[in-house]
């Protein structure tokens, strides 16, 4: 099977970002680091790429320069088992300059977008009772961090 590896373009923060991400996700590690050589185009010995795994999923961080930055058009969705997991990821990824957005979305301190999504949200939105699903969706829309108890209360309201 083909492996798909997201390549995250940074100006100069590839090493710091990779270290940050492996500190947030369990079962994560740096697997390789390469450096620019004398041929450039950036200073020799500057980190070029950092290969890393987040819970077994491969990623590459590239110090490509200031030409590009992240947008919300691409995000990584984190499947969370419960509220404690939502809270842990939300707090870690918004720390030190991250920004909350709506409906479980956030940007971390590097500007990368994440969706912190509890499994319970998916279950509620797929409820066979369309009224419950719609009430859960209505409760979700003004939320920043998703609060499972609030979604459940809204779904159960009549």
BELGIWO-V795453 format. One record per pair of residues at least 12 apart in sequence whose C-alpha atoms are under 6 Angstrom apart, sorted by the first residue. I is the first residue (numbers start at 1). J is the second residue. D is the distance in Angstrom with one decimal. If there is no record, write none. Layout:
BEGIN
i=I j=J d=D
i=I j=J d=D
END
This chain:
BEGIN
i=5 j=58 d=5.4
i=5 j=59 d=5.2
i=6 j=59 d=5.2
i=7 j=60 d=4.6
i=7 j=61 d=5.8
i=8 j=61 d=4.8
i=9 j=62 d=5.0
i=9 j=64 d=5.9
i=10 j=62 d=5.8
i=10 j=63 d=4.9
i=10 j=64 d=5.9
i=11 j=63 d=5.1
i=11 j=64 d=5.6
i=11 j=65 d=4.0
i=11 j=66 d=4.7
i=12 j=63 d=5.0
i=14 j=61 d=5.0
i=14 j=62 d=5.7
i=14 j=63 d=5.5
i=25 j=54 d=5.9
i=26 j=55 d=5.6
i=27 j=55 d=4.6
i=28 j=53 d=5.2
i=28 j=54 d=4.5
i=28 j=55 d=5.0
i=29 j=52 d=5.6
i=29 j=53 d=5.4
i=30 j=51 d=6.0
i=30 j=52 d=4.2
i=31 j=51 d=5.4
i=31 j=52 d=5.1
i=32 j=50 d=5.9
i=32 j=51 d=5.0
i=33 j=49 d=5.7
i=33 j=50 d=4.5
i=34 j=48 d=5.4
i=34 j=49 d=5.2
i=35 j=47 d=4.3
i=35 j=48 d=4.6
i=36 j=48 d=5.4
i=48 j=62 d=5.8
i=48 j=63 d=5.3
i=49 j=61 d=5.4
i=49 j=62 d=4.5
i=70 j=111 d=5.9
i=70 j=112 d=5.7
i=72 j=113 d=5.7
i=75 j=113 d=4.6
i=75 j=114 d=5.0
i=76 j=114 d=4.7
i=77 j=114 d=5.7
i=77 j=115 d=4.5
i=78 j=115 d=6.0
i=78 j=116 d=5.0
i=78 j=117 d=5.9
i=79 j=117 d=5.4
i=80 j=117 d=5.8
i=80 j=118 d=4.5
i=80 j=119 d=5.9
i=81 j=118 d=5.9
i=81 j=119 d=5.8
i=82 j=118 d=6.0
i=93 j=108 d=5.1
i=94 j=108 d=5.4
i=97 j=109 d=4.8
i=101 j=144 d=5.7
i=102 j=143 d=5.9
i=102 j=144 d=4.4
i=103 j=140 d=5.9
i=103 j=141 d=5.8
i=103 j=143 d=5.3
i=103 j=144 d=5.2
i=104 j=116 d=5.2
i=104 j=144 d=5.4
i=104 j=145 d=4.9
i=104 j=146 d=5.4
i=132 j=155 d=4.4
i=135 j=154 d=5.6
i=135 j=155 d=5.0
i=136 j=151 d=5.2
i=136 j=154 d=5.6
i=136 j=155 d=4.8
i=139 j=151 d=5.9
END
